Amino acid sequence: MKKSFIAIMVVFILAWSMPVMAAAAKAEETSVYVNGTKVKYAQAPLTEKGTTIVSARETIESLGLTFTWDSSNKRIIGSNGEMTLSIVLGAPTATVNGVSVFLGTPAVERNGRMMVPLRFLLDGLGASMETKGSQIKIKTAPKEKSRYYTGLPLEITNTTVKNLGTDTVKVNYVEYIYLDDKMYTVDYSISLGARKKGVFEHSSATPGDDVVVDNEEHIFFGRAVKSIEVDGKEIASKGFQKAEDAYLDRSFENSLRKYFEKQWAEYQKSLKQELVKNKNVPFKIRKYSISYDTLGYPDANISLLNLTDKRIVSFELSFSCYDAYGDKVNGLFSNSNRFYGLGNNVSVKSGESFTFTWSLSEFGDTASLKNIQIDKVAFSDGTYWKRK
């Protein structure tokens, strides 16, 4: 009986230990080696949606680049001068020597570390990767092997270009913009003294943003440095043709389009949920403030968000006015503190928010608003909503 009991307990323990051991094996951390040297991470690599993301600082430095965290723009920069990678936290694209590249998986923050897709770093630098089990072995390549290597004495980020040389240079670059299902190119140039930095045209734009060119709105796709001129001699970028081919290839456009379509679908879904929470009132009141005109009269500034899938062209709202002591402020020609406002000939598209301003000159002591409500809304398709 004793022997039988021990045997049963052994089987019982093994039965419970096997899943634990399997789970431990499954949770084994990924190790990254660069040219045979293991990268020491404060935050181990992670796999999210089938993509390996790694801590930016340790990986970038192990690849021979200097790591910079631009906190004001939430931007990661890895550079050795002639090769520069720029990645904005949460953005679907990044740049290699200023050339836009679709990431698929944006850079994110995990446990206080900036995590970036490993594949982007390697492809950007022309490095190769071999995966065996939980080990990733990376072999770096000469910078000349990098797809967008320019061969020019320039450090190029997504917003600026720096002259690394001792001569004054003229930097020629091309901007790629999109309008009415057609790609356009616009040429720009900037002169830089020795060791000086310049800012690109539309420097704050990221792929998918609207930019104004020749008084007309276009969609910004990216840019690429074409050449430099030194003492009247033009030197072409070695990676320019590959960059241009990448922009004109519809795959980049299609990837970007699918990404934004997915984001928009998710946003529309959230709007529908928010509309239900808002008791089906088309406009959501986001916030308000009181400002004062040049004569010292108060203005009511109310921010509204269109929760519907239609364009709003007119609306009516109302609110109650109170002074700094919380007492009612009645209108100059009324015994009521209720203000009725009209927004006419407006255009607020689905998902857009806008701040509207009304003069409260007849409610001169107003310091706060209460009971703000939307009363009527008219849509561009001729339909309307009215508070019951």
CORLINZI-V367673 format. One record per helix or strand. SS is the DSSP state (alpha for helix, beta for strand). FROM is the first residue (numbers start at 1). LEN is the number of residues. If there is no record, write none. Layout:
SS;FROM;LEN
SS;FROM;LEN
//
This chain:
alpha;2;25
beta;31;4
beta;37;2
beta;46;3
beta;51;5
alpha;56;7
beta;66;5
alpha;71;3
beta;75;5
beta;84;5
beta;93;4
beta;99;4
beta;108;3
beta;113;5
alpha;118;8
beta;128;5
beta;135;5
alpha;143;3
beta;154;3
beta;160;4
beta;169;11
beta;182;11
beta;197;3
beta;210;4
beta;216;15
beta;233;4
alpha;240;9
alpha;250;28
beta;283;10
beta;298;9
beta;312;11
beta;328;1
beta;338;6
beta;348;1
beta;353;7
alpha;361;3
beta;368;12
beta;384;3
//
